């Protein structure tokens, strides 16, 4: 079947099997590998992207379900001139990553979270990101990064 969606501002049309998961469409058909496949069961959040501005685990969505949608991946957060999104910058400055595998999904989930909760507490950040797993960091610097991004986004 043929599907069309906008991925990071570019219209993409491809023929796919009806059972193709969106995460595999993004990686294999569009060639954007920042969205990671972590578990294929929606447990880890490594595949988190935005569909029409909402945070979604792309391993739980068929590509056909995103037909006509506006999709943003980690590659689409930075500005065209390469300037990092405030959340990406905060993760960089606050060492919010270790191995980096969960980082794209964590950043995508955190940006969506801050749109809904622009002034979160530490506990709210921890609760808001509980669907995204990190096996390396212990979350301290991830939470610190999200709080820093919230502060920088308020100041901007």
C-alpha positions in Angstrom: 0.0 0.0 0.0 1.1 3.6 -0.6 1.4 6.0 2.3 2.4 9.6 2.5 3.4 11.6 5.5 5.5 14.6 6.4 8.7 13.5 8.3 10.7 16.3 9.8 9.2 18.8 7.3 9.7 16.7 4.2 6.8 14.9 2.4 7.6 11.2 2.1 5.6 8.7 -0.1 6.5 5.0 0.0 5.0 1.6 -0.8 4.9 -0.5 2.4 3.5 -3.8 3.6 0.3 -3.1 5.6 1.9 -4.6 8.7 5.0 -2.3 8.6 5.5 -0.7 12.0 6.2 3.1 12.0 9.6 2.6 13.7 10.7 0.3 10.8 9.2 2.7 8.2 11.2 5.6 9.7 14.5 3.6 9.9 14.3 1.4 6.8 12.2 3.3 4.3 13.1 6.9 5.2 16.6 6.2 6.4 16.5 8.0 9.7 18.2 5.9 12.3 18.0 8.1 15.4 14.7 6.5 16.3 15.9 3.2 18.0 14.2 -0.2 18.2 14.6 -1.2 21.8 12.0 -3.8 22.6 9.2 -3.9 20.0 6.7 -4.2 22.9 6.3 -0.6 23.9 8.1 -1.2 27.2 11.2 0.9 26.7 10.4 4.1 24.8 13.6 4.1 22.7 11.4 4.6 19.6 9.5 7.6 20.9 8.6 10.2 18.2 6.0 12.9 17.7 2.9 12.4 15.5 1.0 15.6 15.0 2.9 17.0 18.0 2.0 14.1 20.4 4.6 11.8 21.9 4.1 8.2 20.6 6.1 5.0 20.8 6.5 4.2 17.1 6.7 0.5 17.7 3.0 0.5 18.6 1.8 2.2 15.4 1.5 0.9 11.9 3.0 3.1 9.3 -0.4 3.1 7.5 -1.9 4.6 10.7 0.4 7.6 10.2 -0.7 8.2 6.6 -1.2 11.9 6.2 0.4 12.7 9.6 3.2 15.1 10.5 6.0 13.1 12.1 8.9 14.5 14.0 11.9 12.3 14.9 15.0 13.2 16.9 16.7 14.3 13.6 13.9 16.9 13.2 14.3 18.7 16.5 17.4 20.7 15.8 17.0 23.8 13.6 18.0 23.8 10.0 21.2 25.6 10.8 22.2 22.8 13.2 21.4 24.6 16.4 20.2 22.1 19.0 16.7 22.1 20.4 16.8 23.4 24.0 16.1 19.8 25.3 19.0 18.4 23.2 21.2 21.2 24.5 20.2 20.5 28.1 20.9 16.8 27.8 24.3 17.7 26.4 25.1 20.3 29.1 23.8 18.2 32.0 25.2 14.8 30.9 21.7 13.4 30.5 23.0 10.4 28.6 25.4 7.6 29.1 25.4 4.9 26.4 22.9 7.1 24.4 20.6 4.3 23.2 17.5 5.6 25.1 18.4 9.3 24.5 16.5 10.0 21.3 13.3 8.6 22.7 13.9 10.2 26.1 14.4 13.6 24.4 11.3 13.3 22.3 9.2 12.2 25.3 10.6 15.0 27.4 9.9 17.7 24.8 6.3 16.6 24.6 6.0 16.4 28.4 7.2 20.0 28.8 4.6 21.3 26.3 2.0 19.9 28.6 3.8 20.7 31.9 6.1 23.7 31.3 7.0 24.2 35.0 7.4 20.6 36.4 8.8 19.5 39.7 11.4 16.8 39.9 8.7 14.3 40.8 6.5 15.3 37.9 9.4 14.8 35.5 10.1 11.3 36.9 6.4 10.4 36.6 6.1 11.9 33.2 9.0 9.9 31.8 8.3 6.6 33.5 7.3 5.0 30.1 10.9 5.5 28.9 13.6 3.2 30.3 17.3 4.0 30.7 19.5 1.1 31.7 22.6 3.2 32.3 22.1 6.5 34.1 19.9 6.1 37.1 17.8 9.0 35.7 19.4 11.7 37.9 21.0 13.6 35.1 18.0 13.0 32.7 15.7 14.6 35.3 18.3 17.4 35.7 18.4 17.9 31.9 14.6 18.1 31.6 14.4 20.7 34.5 17.2 22.7 32.9 15.4 22.6 29.5 12.2 23.8 31.2 14.0 26.7 32.7 15.7 27.6 29.5 12.5 27.4 27.5 10.7 29.7 30.0 13.6 32.2 29.7 13.5 32.2 25.9 
